[in-house]
Amino acid sequence: MTFLSNWFSRYFSDPQVIILAVLLVLGFGFVLLLGDMLVPVIAGLVIAYLLDGPVCWLRRRFMPRSVAVWVVFIAFMASVVVILIGLMPVLSRQVQGLIQVLPVVIGKGQELLMRLPESYPAVFTQNQVLQMINSIRVEITMAGQEFLSTSLTSVVSLFTLVIYLVLLPLLIFFFLKDKDAIIQWFADYLPENRRLAQDVWVEVDVQIANYVRGKFWEILIVWAATYIAFMVMGLNFAMLLAALVGISVVVPYVGATAVTVPVALVGFFQFGWTPEFAWVMAVYGIIQGLDGNVLVPLL
C-alpha cells in the first residue's frame, strides 16, 4: 500500500499531470464510445490536419490564411477527382478481371495439388490432398457467402457513401477555415493550468505530422516503383498489386508479408516455375528491402 501511495504521489502530485491524464482518458473514451457515429467527423479532422501543413506553408509565404485554405482545398478536391476518374476505373477493371480468372486459377491449383502424391509420394498421400482440396473449397464457399451478404447491403452502403462524399468535403473545408476558432472554443473549456498538456500536444503534433507525411510519401513512392516494375515485367493486375504493396507499408512487416501471397500467386499462375516468376519475386523483394532500409530512414 505504501508503494502505491509513493508511486501516486511521485507521478500525480502535479495537477498538470492529472489534467493531462484526464484529457487522455476522456479523449480515448469519446472515440471508443462514439467512434462509429462520428466516422465522417473523425475522417474530416484527420484530412484537415494533413492539409493544414500546406496551408501553414503558404501562410509562411505571406499568403492570407483564407486564400491559402481555398488554394489547398481546391488542389485537394482536384486530386480526389483525378484519382476517382483516372485511377479507380483501372483498379475496378483489374478487380473484375481477377474475379473472372479465379475459377481458372482454382482449377489449375487443384490440378497441381492432385499431382503432389505422384511427385512426392513419401510426403503427400491422396487422402491428404483431397482433404486439402475440400478445406479450400469450404473456405471459398464461406468467402462467397460473405461476399453475397455484403452485396445485399450495398444499397445502404452506397447511400452512406453518397452522404460522405457530400458531407466530408464540407467538414474538411470548415475545419481548415475555422481552425483557430475551433481551437479557441476547445481551450475555453480546459483548465487554466494546462501548460504540461500544451507542451505534450506540441511535441506529439510535430511527431504525428512527420510520421503521417513520411507514410504518405512512402506509399506513393512504393506504389509507383512497384507499378513501373510490374508493368515492365508484364505482370497481370500490375496496378492492383502495386496499390496493395503501397498500402501495405502502413503496417510494417505484417503488410509486406500479407501482400507477398497475392503477388506470388499471380506471378506463379501467369508464369509458372520459370525465370520470369523468379524475377517477379526478386524485384518484389528488392523493393521491400529498399523501402525498409533506404526509403524509411530518409523519410
ABEGO torsion letter per residue (X at the ends): XAAAAAAAAAAAABAAAAAAAAAAAAAAAAAAAAAAAAAAAAAAAAAAAAAAAAAAAAAAAGBBAAAAAAAAAAAAAAAAAAAAAAAAAAAAAAAAAAAAAAAAAAAAAAAAAAAAAAABAAABBAAAAAAAAAAAAAAAAAAAAAAAAAAAAAAAAAAAAAAAAAAAAAAAAAAAAAAAAAAAAAAAABBABAAAAAAAAAAAAAAAAAAAAAAAAAAAAAAAAAAAAAAAAGBBGAAAAAAAAAAAAABBGAAAAAAAAAAAAAAAAAAEBBAAAAAAAAAAAAAAAAAAAAAAAAX
